[in-house]
Amino acid sequence: QVQLVESGGGLVQPGGSLTLACAASARTFKELAMGWIRQAPGKEREFVAAISWSGAMAFYADSVRGRFTISRDNAKNTVYLQMNNLKPDDTAVYYCTADTSLRRVQGLIGSDFGSWGQGTQVTVSS
């Protein structure tokens, strides 16, 4: 079982930037596909971004493509989400996800996106 700990959330003005980080405990981190999902109050959780174990492939929700970038450092067991040009609609709790299946962390199979962390709050407001 992988343990995931997110950090980097906070309050930012519209148009601002934040970088989220997720540290994973698994010794097999480099074999895991990683992702980010988010859940806003009163809304269902939604897929944000995913990255393959090697980092060679990355996928994004239409709502964040061109503004967010997912990356990973397998030497540090860490995945990142660089968020630029943030909008009020990006306000949500962001969760890191992990699974051996890239399709699962994208939400294409199953319904849980894999294993989750505890989440970090991102608030975009002036």
C-alpha positions in Angstrom: 0.0 0.0 0.0 1.4 3.4 -1.0 1.2 6.4 1.4 0.8 9.8 -0.3 1.3 13.2 1.4 0.4 16.3 -0.5 1.7 19.8 0.2 1.8 23.2 -1.4 -1.8 24.3 -1.3 -2.9 27.8 -0.2 -4.7 31.0 -1.1 -3.8 32.6 -4.4 -5.3 35.4 -6.5 -6.8 34.8 -9.9 -4.0 34.6 -12.5 -1.5 33.5 -9.9 0.5 30.2 -9.6 1.0 27.4 -7.2 3.0 24.2 -7.2 1.7 21.2 -5.4 3.9 18.3 -4.4 3.1 14.7 -3.4 5.6 12.6 -1.6 5.0 8.8 -1.9 6.3 6.2 0.5 6.3 3.2 -1.9 9.6 1.6 -2.7 8.0 0.8 -6.1 7.3 4.5 -6.8 8.9 4.3 -10.2 6.5 1.5 -11.2 3.4 3.6 -10.4 1.4 5.9 -12.6 0.6 9.1 -10.6 -2.1 11.6 -10.9 -4.1 14.5 -9.4 -7.8 14.8 -8.9 -9.8 17.5 -7.2 -13.1 18.0 -5.5 -14.9 21.3 -5.0 -17.6 21.8 -2.4 -20.9 20.2 -3.6 -19.3 18.8 -6.7 -18.0 15.3 -7.7 -14.3 14.6 -7.7 -12.8 15.1 -11.1 -9.7 14.1 -12.9 -7.0 16.8 -13.3 -3.8 15.2 -14.6 -1.9 12.0 -14.8 1.6 10.9 -15.7 3.1 7.6 -16.6 5.8 5.8 -14.5 8.6 7.1 -16.7 7.2 10.6 -17.1 7.1 10.1 -20.9 3.3 10.4 -21.1 1.1 13.0 -19.4 -2.6 13.6 -19.7 -4.8 16.5 -18.7 -8.4 17.5 -18.2 -9.6 19.9 -20.8 -10.3 22.5 -18.1 -6.6 22.7 -17.1 -4.7 21.8 -20.3 -2.2 24.6 -21.2 -2.3 25.9 -17.6 -1.2 23.0 -15.4 1.8 20.8 -15.8 2.3 17.4 -14.1 5.9 16.1 -13.6 7.7 13.6 -11.4 11.1 13.0 -9.8 11.5 9.2 -9.4 14.7 9.8 -7.4 12.7 11.7 -4.8 9.5 9.7 -4.9 7.6 12.9 -5.7 5.1 14.1 -8.2 4.3 17.7 -8.8 1.5 19.8 -10.2 2.5 23.2 -11.5 -0.6 25.4 -11.7 -0.5 28.7 -13.7 -3.1 31.3 -14.5 -5.3 30.0 -11.7 -9.0 30.7 -11.9 -11.7 30.8 -9.2 -13.1 27.6 -10.7 -9.9 25.8 -9.8 -10.8 26.2 -6.1 -10.9 22.7 -4.6 -9.2 20.1 -2.5 -6.5 18.5 -4.6 -5.6 14.9 -4.1 -2.6 12.9 -5.3 -3.4 9.5 -6.7 -1.3 6.4 -7.5 -1.9 3.1 -9.2 0.0 0.6 -11.3 -2.6 1.4 -14.0 -2.3 4.7 -15.9 -5.8 4.2 -17.1 -7.0 3.9 -13.5 -5.4 7.2 -12.4 -7.0 8.9 -15.4 -10.4 7.5 -14.2 -10.8 5.5 -17.4 -11.3 2.2 -15.4 -12.8 1.8 -12.0 -14.2 4.7 -10.0 -11.6 5.5 -7.4 -8.6 6.8 -9.4 -6.4 4.5 -7.3 -4.9 5.3 -3.9 -5.4 8.8 -2.5 -3.6 11.2 -0.2 -5.2 13.3 2.4 -5.5 16.3 0.1 -4.4 19.9 0.1 -6.7 22.9 -0.2 -6.3 25.3 -3.1 -8.4 28.5 -3.0 -8.3 31.0 -5.8 -9.9 34.3 -4.8 -9.3 38.0 -4.8 
